[in-house]
Amino acid sequence: MIPAPYLLYLGHSDDEIGIKTSRGLATFRAGDCVGELRHDDCPLSLGLPRLTIEQAVASGARTLVLGIANAGGVLGEALIRDALAAIAAGLHVASGLHSRLRDEPRLARAAAEAGVTLFDVRDPPADLPVGNGLRRAGLRLLTVGTDCSVGKMYATLALRDAMRARGLSADFRATGQTGILIAGEGLPLDAVIADFLSGAIETLSPARHDGGWDLIEGQGSLFHPSFAGVSTGLLHGAQPDALVLCHDPARVGMRGLPHCPLPDLAECLDANLRVARLTNPAVRAVGIALNTVKLDDAAARALCAATGERLGLPCTDPYRFGGDPIVDWILQCFAPSTPATTASR
Amino acid sequence: MIPAPYLLYLGHSDDEIGIKTSRGLATFRAGDCVGELRHDDCPLSLGLPRLTIEQAVASGARTLVLGIANAGGVLGEALIRDALAAIAAGLHVASGLHSRLRDEPRLARAAAEAGVTLFDVRDPPADLPVGNGLRRAGLRLLTVGTDCSVGKMYATLALRDAMRARGLSADFRATGQTGILIAGEGLPLDAVIADFLSGAIETLSPARHDGGWDLIEGQGSLFHPSFAGVSTGLLHGAQPDALVLCHDPARVGMRGLPHCPLPDLAECLDANLRVARLTNPAVRAVGIALNTVKLDDAAARALCAATGERLGLPCTDPYRFGGDPIVDWILQCFAPSTPATTASR
């Protein structure tokens, strides 16, 4: 486990989505975060105290979390300099980037000298199996998306909480660096060797016999030209019983690829169901999760209502309004003795 | 380049498809292969002289090619022992397994002492980009399959030869270990980190301005629960203009997963076209390639005719009978000045 409390890194970032790992920790592990480290050119904030490394150490911080992302996950020179300063001040350093901290000789040397640890969260386990597609016991929900970074992790965590509030056994299965940092465990799917994608998810969410649910964090989108392979392997490995489609209504083009239009929600859901049926022919859509952060309450509720009506499924912003509408429908669909007969999809 | 001539390894294998890398070299680089190394329990043969390591060295062999595959690509103890014996006799060793030769300390040490080289063909290049999905110049054909190991590489090479015979500029883009060993270059797609799948193919088959074709070797199948993520990333990165669907009519269940039925050909083609349209909306199917090795000539020709009739596309075994029917149709579909108007799909 990565020693808390954390100093969250924003650095020079001016990309709201690029700081999503830091933001996720500030949101879901608020009690473990003492402040944020940002430079003068960073217009973003997590609403935490802005601290220098020295101030963070004085506030009890034990780890600097490099919670920023860029396409390709590269470890840039500015990040390295800030990490070196943190190490010199006695902080551990954690990162979810593809580039490994330990592969940067300056960081490895400095950490060894200072006696602190470098945590590379995006390190998949060795010896993953190739997927076998065999049906396994247990109930699984997978969040899928129209795009990357539309709120799949938030929706998954909120649905877990809503299930637990009903007394259901429900566990979050993290598949990305932010989720792994929040949960303290998981598997960084996009860093897995391609041949082992579905096998990785079979390992992350094995057979389950307690009647409870695994809620698996989705990745990417079948409609994202960069990452749809990851999404496909995830769908096949998860063999989900239930899909929740996540969408950010404020998104105008695909993340990082503004020339690519977002898919229609119904088309996106159909494509995901089609792919998922290969390993679970009984898969069904159970809800739509909208990320309504840019809308006021009335507009958000109206959009959820209209979207749900249009798609014939419960629709909510599960992080903002709770996951109850979707969990209600799940309980109907998957009631142990009275199978639902009014499937809308 | 890996020094020829080669001694091809079959080892203890009793799996006809598992030795496909050795067989591919024996077929397409016959002049560079002096013999095969197989143990007494191996019932398979490539039709080459069976040689001991000493006999192979005496016949001029310079490299032992570990041309066998297993799910997961593991380097087993028997392989290691045979590779050590080859190194001791002065041979280089080449492997397409996921497990790297250089990561096995006994092999690394022995090779260093003997002054020979270990070639890990399944090493993807470092610093691959994330895919961008941007349309790029050039014409691309991708082979796709109902399953793994149904003849995509053979079909791709045969279609290249058929195109060249018409005076077209046409290049084979290898994406698997066998193709890379045959072509002497390429990119082992299934060994790429998942986030970089489509970016890897954009790198392998960049913009092309000479009016010629890139013929990209397909991998896996959208209907294979273990590997469909790789196939999806390949489709998106290739942004193919033309798809050729490859199928082995003798296959009864998916490779390695006998519980999974093979997809219907029309369904499989439709699914591939749907995925491919994300990065090239103009993609079209141009033919069906059957692997008829288990059929006699008359049965093979009858099956090709019936399959082509049923799917409304030219169908042949391009390795056995040549790729002309498919190339004829490609020339019609992609004629520079007279676009085809009778598309059947």
Interface residues (C-beta under 8 A of the other chain):
Chain A: A71 G72 G73 H98 P129 V130 G131 N132 G133 L134 L189 D190 A191 V192 I193 A194 D195 F196 L197 S198 G199 L222 F223 P225 S226 F227 A228 G229 V230 S231 T232 G233 L234 H236 G256 L257 H259 C260 A271 R274 V275 L278 T279
Chain B: A71 G72 G73 H98 P129 V130 G131 N132 G133 L134 L189 D190 A191 V192 I193 A194 D195 F196 L197 S198 G199 L222 F223 P225 S226 F227 A228 G229 V230 S231 T232 G233 L234 H236 G237 G256 L257 H259 C260 A271 R274 V275 L278 T279
